[in-house]
Amino acid sequence: MSDRDLPHPEHLTDGDRLVVREARREIVENPLPASRGPLGCLVALGGGVILLVWPAVADRIPGGGFAAPFVLLSATLLLLGGIVWSFFGGSTGRAAAGAAVEAALRQLESGDGDREANLRAATLLLTHAYVTQGPTTTGTFDPVEVSGRLGDARPLVLAVERYLVEDVGAYPVFQGGATDG
């Protein structure tokens, strides 16, 4: 969907902009859960080091021969568990952002609620459109699909997006870099 297919955004009043700023501040002050993926990487590295070092030091430690199977089993579990943790432990923030986006979409799709609730929902949707955790930034939804779901709320969301892009330097989501609607 190109910028020409999107309706022109509504005009936001000073009161609307105040609501958007307050909503954005609340969202930023309550960040998404931190990614625990790097901790899994450290656990896996620890298990790998134990697997490499234990055979060399087991003979020098009293009772090392007896403890060897338990230590090697524990180190193997640390290695494998850490690898799994590093892959799946980092998804908590993306899952929370996805849930927030879905809640915002449902509010906007319903057409219910007052203008303030819809402004807050649009701000939540746009603020969690991208999640940056670790070295990557990923989108939480397909803008074309979501644009179709917005229906009558689309002009309001575009107005909030334009304001956030201009005011706080947020990434454009629906307008592909165009801030003029």
Secondary structure by P-SEA (a helix, b strand, c coil): cccccccccccccaaaaaaaaaaaaaaaaccccccaaaaaaaaaaaaaaaaaccccccccccccccaaaaaaaaaaaaaaaaaaaaacccaaaaaaaaaaaaaaaaaaaaccccaaaaaaaaaaaaaacccccccbbbbcccaaaaaaacccaaaaaaaaaaaaaaacccccccccccccc
